[in-house]
Amino acid sequence: MAQARELAPNSRITVYVYNYAGVDESTLHRAQRVARYLFREAGVDAVLLDGPLSSEEQPVQEAGELGPSDFFLHILTREAAESLGLRKYALGLAPGTPDELNRNVVYLFDHIAEKLAIEGGPVRPSRIVSSSDEKAQILAYGMAHEIGHLLLGSNSHGPFGIMRARWNKKDLCDIICGFLLFTPEESQRIRGEVARRNQEKSALRVSVPMSPQWAR
Ligand SMILES: [Zn+2]
């Protein structure tokens, strides 16, 4: 049995998941649990929360409390993906360029998760995973892949595993069964970036109440 990993201080990230595509709740929450597990195995304490979809719902947090270790994940419909002019096969997107500091927004596309779950169906060993869980697994790995881009910076695609640019049939099978993890090298880079963002967040918290020099 795997040993519970001790998480380092400064290993927390919070991911607000905005379910604009209306993925059913049990699928989405399973995906959030699996994504949490994938980050935990990399040494990161990822808290995935439902983001409010209307102003009547609870606000995420006081704006002043948000910082570089908070992420916003939008699950979009096919129509939204098309209006953004995105590649037809992409499961997700991390907008911006790798050299941008503190990028914190990613998109996932519900219709592609649906399609990959159907493609992965025939390779699924039915005694391990039930068919209703396939889409949740794909969404979870999509979440890990896209947030992985934000945390790994440049050269974030790898030759295999979660960070492969395009998953093949075997990857899909491994994803559905939950066999893939971030590599040790990716995990180390991810932990480093999460720690840096948390340090910056604490620094920002301290600096908020102070009036800047030039305003005095
Ligand atoms: Zn990618």
Residues whose N, C-alpha, C, O or C-beta is under 5 A from the ligand:
A	BS01	ZN	A165
